[in-house]
Amino acid sequence: MSIAAEWQSSVPYYSKSASQKLSGIADAFGFAIDPRIIDDHEQLATLRWKLQCGLGRDNPVATKALTKLFFTYLKGGRDFLYDKDAIDRLFEKLIGQYGVYDIQTSISPPEGGQLKVLEAAEVNPLIAKYHFLGYGRDDGLHLGLQCKTASDGLMAVATFSPWDIDHADHILDQLGIAKSEILILSRLLSVPGKRRVALSQFIAQLMGWVHKERKDIKGIATYCNPNAGHYGTVYRGANFIPLCFEKHAFVPFMDEEYVSPRKYQQLCDQHENGPLDGNLRPGAVTPIPLLLYWYPLRARGKARRALGSCEYPYPDNLINPRTNGLNGVSVDEYDRLKRRDRELLGIEDFTGEDIEAIRQARAPAEAAAVNHELKP
């Protein structure tokens, strides 16, 4: 399936490339990124634009499809980026699944609007429909930005959840902040419709509301997953600063679908007495650490670099993060073996110099010792 992308020339692109964004992330958070991963993200950026073209420029569910593109790479590895047939099949599947939508997105700026506290039952259906994770949070505080004209509905919704990142508590200790004094912005969504607010504008209103209404809260933290093509541009634009980075041994998948750390933990809780029966497997790509940004409300936060790191505590009763969960071969050994895979090349893949070198090639003298094997 061939995807044209003529409209790209008329669409303003981000001021930085994927490699520039990742380099900035590595510098701000203090970790190194494999140059091969950076190269892969440049190729993914090109595929992302082509897929966006096929989905439609103002498609309200495009983020779901674009995220699945990145997750397909995480699961299958670099080979996917060089497999045109696999890419075409994926594009055809995603465009068929997400290319048709029942609401027209408008880029018209909102006329006023007011934040209101909502129930989870009001927010989560919108999150399930439009957010790339596909599910909301029942816990915490839910807020919505109501259009000035009530008939236009909600322009944006967000969920603030309690701090439950126990493995990063030492970062809060450095700030002198208790777990009860910080919230996590766990869901953020600009709702498609007649009026649509910019996320940076919505975040500013959210920070103002929390500062006014929740005097006990000293800061807001949020996650960002660069493995999904989310580089934190919106958060940096809203004056969030690096807090810490969270290392993951692998990215888990089940039945071809990405399993978030929270879902992973739920699976662990359900199978606490033994290994999980199913198709839970780690992806082929070692993930970039997840990023935690934060916005100081009543605390010092002048440092522009991350305060440290943490590691997500994957349980041992599901799969061993050091193996691929299928045949006990380590991920590093699997990658080494994959590099030795034979490639199928056509004559057009060879230069004239290559062809002449093959024509002049002669078997070494010691090969004569096995000539008898060629006899009928």
C-alpha positions, 0 to 999 in steps of 0.5 A, a space after each residue: 500500500 503506497 501512502 503519499 504525503 504531499 500535504 507535508 510541505 504546507 504543514 509547519 513542522 516542529 523546530 527540532 528533529 527527532 534526533 535533536 529532541 532525543 539528544 536534548 532529553 539525554 542531556 537534560 536527564 543525564 543518560 545516554 541513548 544508543 545512536 542506533 535508537 536515535 537513527 531508528 527514531 528518525 526513520 520512525 518520524 518519516 513513517 509517522 508523517 506518511 501514516 498521518 497523511 493516510 489517516 487524515 490531517 485532523 483525525 481525532 484518533 490519529 494518536 492511537 494509530 501513530 503510537 501503535 506504529 512506534 510500539 510495532 517497532 519496539 516489539 519487532 525491532 529494527 528489522 521492521 523499519 526495513 520491511 516494506 511489506 510489513 510497513 504497508 500491511 501495518 499502514 493498511 490495518 491502522 488506516 482501516 481501523 482508525 481512518 474513519 471517525 465520527 467527529 470533525 475536529 476544529 482548530 478554532 480557538 475556544 471562546 472562554 471556558 471554565 474548569 469543573 470537577 468531573 466524575 470518572 464516569 464522565 472522563 474515562 469514556 473520552 480517554 478510552 476513545 481518544 487517548 493513546 493508552 485507551 483507558 482512564 484512571 478511576 482514582 484521583 481528581 478529574 477536571 474538565 474544561 467546559 466550553 462557554 457555550 454548554 452545548 459545545 461540551 467539554 474542550 479538554 479533560 485531565 486526571 490527577 492521581 496520587 503519587 504511587 511511584 514508590 521506587 522513586 520516593 528517594 527523588 521526593 526526599 531530595 526535594 523535601 516533599 511528602 508523597 501526599 504533597 505531589 500529584 501525578 497528571 496521569 491523563 491529559 486530553 484535548 477533546 475533538 469537537 467544534 472548539 479545541 484548546 491547545 494542551 499547553 493552554 489547558 495545562 496552564 489553567 490546570 496548574 492555576 486551578 490546583 495552586 488555588 484550590 489545593 493549598 496542600 499540593 506543592 508540585 505536579 509530576 507527569 510521565 512522558 514515554 519517548 519510546 512512543 514518540 512522545 518527546 515531552 514538547 508540550 510539557 517543556 512548553 508548559 514550563 515543566 522541568 526534569 524530575 528523574 528518569 525511570 529505567 525499564 529492562 524491557 517493554 512487555 507485550 501481550 497478544 501483539 498489544 503493548 502492556 503498560 507498567 500499571 497493567 503489568 502490575 495488575 497482571 502480576 497481582 492476578 498471578 502472584 502464585 505463579 507465572 502468567 499463562 499467556 503470550 506475554 513477551 518483551 519487545 525486541 528493542 531495549 527501551 529509552 528510559 521513561 521521563 518524569 517531569 514536574 511543575 513546582 507550585 510551592 517548592 523550589 524547582 530551579 534545577 533544569 536537570 533531572 535529580 536522579 533515576 529510578 528503575 521500574 520494579 518488574 516482578 519475577 513471577 511473570 517473565 525474566 527481564 533478562 531473557 526473551 521469555 520464550 527459549 531462555 536466550 538473553 536479549 543481547 544474544 538474540 540480537 547478536 544472532 539476528 545480526 547474522 541472519 542471511 539477507 535476500 538481495 537482488 542484483 540491483 542491490 549490488 554495485 558493479 564493483 561487487 559483481 566483479 568481486 564475486 566474478 573473480 572470487 576463487 575457492 581457497 586451496 583447502 576447499 579441495 578437501 571436500 570436493 568428494 562431497 560434490 560427487 553423485 
